[in-house]
């Protein structure tokens, strides 16, 4: 009987590994997500193994997290998760994560330990919305204001400062401020030079931060 259960679990896991029929309702851009109960972190991808990746956490923006490094499990079978291959080693990300509390019967098989549902206490990253933003030099790139479905990044838009994103997560900034910060540069030539983009963006966001401070003073 035990052998039959093991064989059934093994077959289910193999089928899940080779199936890619993920279906979910699009939950929106970053500002449209329901962040309630989610763990939001900033960190660097350190390594990959199967359908998982390890993240060295540098900052916890929401939730309780005490580990310096966490494991995040991605797409497998029909689970609507991000493909961990899209996150290169050494790249930095803001991620909105959900902890794994329970593991289904088919969730782990000792014969394929690197490809599984994940372990209790680890985390998952959904692909049903913009649950990740790429971090570089204090700025975050990703869809924060476009309502088009399945759009994770619009390269025409400007990156938004981590400071403003933190203010949004804390409830101190609204969607309109982030949308204003993400407006594309007026001069298309600026897109060719990261330095010029960031300098212009810094000036714009300093004005937005002043606006944010003035709004808080009137409350």
Secondary structure, DSSP 4 states (H G I P E B T S, - for coil): -HHHHHHHHHHHHHHHHH----------SGGGS--TT-EEEEEEEEEEETTEEEEEEEEEEES----SEEEEE---TT--B--GGGS-TT-EEEEEEEE-----TTS--GGGTTSSS--TT-EE-BSSS--EEEEETTEEES-SS---TT----TTSPPEEHHHHHHHHTTSS-HHHHHHHTPPPSSGGGGG-HHHHHHHHHHHHHHHHHHHHHHHHH-
